[in-house]
Amino acid sequence: MVEQKRRNPRVEVKLAGTCSVACDIQDISLSGLKFTTTLELKPGAFADVVFGLPESASHLFRDPSDRTIRMKVHVKWCQPIAAGLFAVGAEVFMMLDGTEEPFYAYVLRALEGRGE
């Protein structure tokens, strides 16, 4: 893991998700995430982000067949990275549908080096 000057260290991931349109989650932390999307999101905006954790994280969920994480995020920055593609940094504003426990457990285990 690269030394980071952040409030919470990041875990690099490659997860498909949605944020009004499809998005690819690049990294996650206890307090936020970075993703790419075709939708330009304005800093200060709120968005709902939905993605699934890997199958290896199924033991963290009450229903192991549903590994969906739902959260409302606060967009901190949005930068164009290619034609029609934007990188977005967002802070977790609120976890939805009781998914906070498996999400935080997944991130903490990854940071401790125990993987998923």
N, C-alpha and C positions, 0 to 999 in steps of 0.2 A: 504494500500500500504506500502511495506517495504521501509525503508529509503535507498536510493541508492547514491553511490558516482559516479555518471555518469554525463556527460554533459547534457543529456536529460533523464528524467525518462522513465521507460518502462511500457508498458501496456501488461499484460499477455493475450494471445489469444490462440485459438486452431483453426487454419485455414489450410486447405489443399491447396497446391500450387505446382508449378513446378519450377525446376532449372535444366534444361536439363533432369532431372528425377524427379519423385515425391518427394515432400518435405512437411514437416509439420512445419508451422510457429509457434514458441513458444511464442515470444514476439516481440513487435514493439515499436519504439520510433520515434520522429521527425527526428532522424539522422541515425537510423539503425534498424536491426532486428536480431533475433536468430532463426535458424531453424535446423531441423534434416533432413538428407538425406542419401542415400546409396552411394552417390558420394563423394569421397574425393576431396575437393577443396583446392588448395594450397593458403596460405596467399599471398596476392598481386595480385591474379587473379581477373578478373572481370567476373560476371555472370548475366544473366537475370533471374529475379524472377517474377513469375506471380501467383497471388492468388486473391480470391474473398472475399470481406467483407461480413458480415452477411446481411441477408435480411432486418434487421431492419435499416441498413445504406443506404437503397435504395434512400431515400430522398436527399442524398448528391450528387447524380449523375444526369447528364442531362438526361440519359436514365436509369431509375430506374431498368429496367430488366437486365442491364449489370453492375454488381458491381465489375468488374475486375480491379485490380491494377497491373500495370506493372512498373518494375523498373530495372535499372542496378545497381548492388551493387559491392562494393570493399571488397573482403574477408579479414578480419583482423586476424581471427584465425579459425582453424579446428581441432577438437579433436575426436578421436574414443571414442564412449561411449558403444558400444556393437559390437558383430561380424557383420561386414558389415554395421554399422550405425555410422554416424558422426554428431556431433553438430558443427554448423557453426555460427560464429559471423561476421556480415557484415555491412558496412557503406553504406548508400544510396549515390550513386554516381550521379545518374540522374533518374528522374521520366520520364516515357515514355507514349506517347499517351494521354497527357493532364490529367493524373490521379492524379496529385499532389494535387489539391484542395480538392477532396473528401478524399484522404488519410490523409492529414494534419488535416482536419476538424474532421475526425473520431478519430484520436489520441488525439487531443486537447480536444474533448468532453469527451473521456474516462478518461483523466487525471483530468479533472474538476469534475469528478464524475457524469456526465450527461449520461454516458453510450453511447450506439450507437444511 
